[in-house]
């Protein structure tokens, strides 16, 4: 529903039920809000997909065993994934009895996320995003170790958690 409370599908005079098409117009959080949940935000997962009102689910898993060690749900925005990861890593770092590493995709290759990981005594093994202006925030000090290459292979295992959640755990809509 539009934020100005106008109805998107008001029938015109004459009785036919013609809906507004939205072709050429952009939907955004400034123009739309959920009629049932005002905290949901318009978000799209990637280029070529439509924007929908949603929340984002975040999971932190142990690479060795694939166990979920922390999870959060946040409002959808451009930095929610990195912000949630920073919060979850800070919680885990408080109780960790050994050095920690975090494996993540290119979205996490930002100077702020890498710095927050290092502040929490967590080694960031994020995929390098060399296409970003200014280059990658991960340098040779991290990538030269054999553990970095292993982490890049293992980081894809977190997708099994989401797959199980959708097929067996019956929370398809929440992910």
C-alpha positions as CSV (number, residue, x, y, z in Angstrom):
1,X,0.0,0.0,0.0
2,X,1.2,3.5,-0.7
3,X,2.3,5.5,2.3
4,X,-0.1,8.3,1.3
5,X,-2.9,5.6,2.0
6,X,-4.2,5.8,-1.6
7,X,-5.5,2.5,-2.8
8,X,-3.4,0.9,-5.6
9,X,-6.3,-0.9,-7.2
10,X,-9.3,1.4,-7.1
11,X,-11.6,0.5,-9.9
12,X,-12.2,3.3,-12.4
13,X,-15.7,4.7,-13.3
14,X,-17.4,2.1,-15.4
15,X,-17.0,-0.8,-13.1
16,X,-14.1,-2.8,-14.6
17,X,-11.5,-3.8,-12.1
18,X,-8.3,-2.4,-13.7
19,X,-5.2,-2.5,-11.5
20,X,-2.3,0.0,-11.6
21,X,0.6,-1.6,-13.4
22,X,3.6,0.3,-11.9
23,X,5.5,0.1,-15.2
24,X,8.1,2.8,-15.2
25,X,7.7,3.7,-11.5
26,X,10.0,2.7,-8.7
27,X,8.8,1.3,-5.4
28,X,10.8,2.3,-2.4
29,X,10.5,2.6,1.4
30,X,9.6,6.3,0.9
31,X,6.6,5.4,-1.2
32,X,5.4,2.0,0.2
33,X,4.7,0.3,3.5
34,X,3.1,-2.9,4.6
35,X,-0.5,-2.5,5.7
36,X,0.0,-5.3,8.3
37,X,3.6,-4.8,9.4
38,X,5.0,-1.2,9.4
39,X,8.5,-2.3,10.2
40,X,9.0,-4.4,7.0
41,X,11.1,-2.8,4.3
42,X,11.2,-2.9,0.5
43,X,14.3,-4.9,-0.5
44,X,15.6,-6.9,-3.4
45,X,18.1,-9.6,-3.1
46,X,19.9,-9.0,-6.4
47,X,19.8,-7.4,-9.8
48,X,17.0,-8.7,-11.9
49,X,14.7,-9.7,-8.9
50,X,11.7,-7.7,-7.8
51,X,11.6,-5.7,-4.6
52,X,9.4,-7.1,-1.8
53,X,8.5,-6.1,1.7
54,X,10.6,-8.3,4.0
55,X,13.0,-8.8,6.8
56,X,16.5,-10.4,6.5
57,X,17.5,-13.6,8.4
58,X,21.2,-14.0,9.3
59,X,23.0,-17.2,10.6
60,X,26.5,-17.7,12.0
61,X,27.7,-21.3,11.8
62,X,30.7,-23.3,12.9
63,X,32.6,-24.3,9.8
64,X,33.9,-27.6,11.3
65,X,30.6,-29.1,12.3
66,X,28.0,-26.9,10.5
67,X,26.2,-26.1,13.7
68,X,24.4,-22.8,14.0
69,X,26.0,-20.7,16.8
70,X,24.0,-17.5,16.4
71,X,21.0,-16.2,14.4
72,X,19.2,-12.9,14.0
73,X,16.4,-11.3,12.1
74,X,16.8,-7.6,11.1
75,X,15.1,-5.0,9.0
76,X,16.1,-5.1,5.4
77,X,18.6,-2.4,4.4
78,X,21.9,-2.2,2.5
79,X,24.2,-2.8,5.6
80,X,22.0,-5.2,7.6
81,X,24.1,-8.3,6.7
82,X,27.4,-6.8,7.8
83,X,25.9,-5.1,10.9
84,X,24.3,-8.4,12.0
85,X,27.5,-10.3,11.4
86,X,29.5,-7.8,13.4
87,X,27.0,-8.1,16.4
88,X,27.0,-11.9,16.2
89,X,30.8,-12.2,16.0
90,X,31.2,-9.9,19.0
91,X,28.9,-12.2,21.0
92,X,30.8,-15.3,20.0
93,X,34.2,-13.7,20.5
94,X,33.4,-13.0,24.2
95,X,33.1,-16.7,25.0
96,X,35.7,-18.1,22.5
97,X,38.6,-19.9,23.9
98,X,40.6,-20.1,20.7
99,X,41.3,-17.8,17.7
100,X,38.3,-17.3,15.4
101,X,38.0,-16.8,11.7
102,X,34.9,-15.7,9.7
103,X,34.2,-16.8,6.1
104,X,32.1,-14.5,4.1
105,X,31.3,-13.5,0.5
106,X,32.3,-10.3,-1.4
107,X,29.5,-8.3,0.2
108,X,31.5,-8.3,3.5
109,X,34.8,-7.1,1.9
110,X,34.5,-3.6,3.3
111,X,37.1,-1.7,5.4
112,X,34.5,-1.2,8.2
113,X,33.6,-4.9,8.5
114,X,37.3,-6.1,8.3
115,X,38.3,-3.5,11.0
116,X,35.4,-4.6,13.3
117,X,36.4,-8.3,12.9
118,X,40.0,-7.4,13.9
119,X,38.8,-5.4,16.9
120,X,37.0,-8.5,18.1
121,X,40.1,-10.7,17.5
122,X,38.4,-12.5,14.6
123,X,40.4,-13.1,11.4
124,X,38.3,-12.1,8.4
125,X,38.5,-14.7,5.6
126,X,36.1,-12.8,3.2
127,X,36.2,-13.2,-0.5
128,X,38.1,-10.4,-2.1
129,X,36.1,-7.9,-4.1
130,X,38.8,-6.5,-6.5
131,X,36.1,-4.9,-8.6
132,X,35.2,-2.4,-5.8
133,X,36.5,1.1,-6.1
134,X,39.6,1.3,-3.9
135,X,40.1,-2.5,-4.2
136,X,39.7,-5.2,-1.6
137,X,40.0,-4.6,2.2
138,X,41.7,-8.0,2.5
139,X,45.4,-7.9,1.8
140,X,48.2,-10.5,1.4
141,X,48.6,-10.9,5.1
142,X,45.4,-12.9,5.2
143,X,45.2,-14.5,1.7
144,X,48.7,-16.0,1.7
145,X,47.9,-18.6,4.3
146,X,46.5,-22.1,3.4
147,X,43.7,-21.6,5.8
148,X,42.3,-18.8,3.7
149,X,41.9,-21.0,0.7
150,X,40.3,-23.7,2.9
151,X,37.9,-21.1,4.3
152,X,36.8,-20.0,0.8
153,X,35.8,-23.6,0.0
154,X,34.0,-24.2,3.4
155,X,32.0,-20.9,3.4
156,X,29.5,-22.4,1.0
157,X,28.4,-24.9,3.6
158,X,26.2,-22.4,5.3
159,X,23.8,-22.7,2.4
160,X,22.9,-26.1,3.8
161,X,21.4,-24.5,6.9
162,X,19.1,-22.3,4.7
163,X,18.2,-25.3,2.5
164,X,17.3,-27.4,5.6
165,X,15.3,-24.5,7.1
166,X,13.2,-24.2,3.9
167,X,12.6,-27.8,3.1
168,X,12.5,-29.5,6.5
169,X,12.2,-26.7,9.0
170,X,9.1,-25.2,7.4
171,X,10.3,-21.6,7.6
172,X,10.4,-21.0,3.9
173,X,8.8,-17.5,4.1
174,X,11.1,-16.3,6.8
175,X,14.3,-16.8,4.9
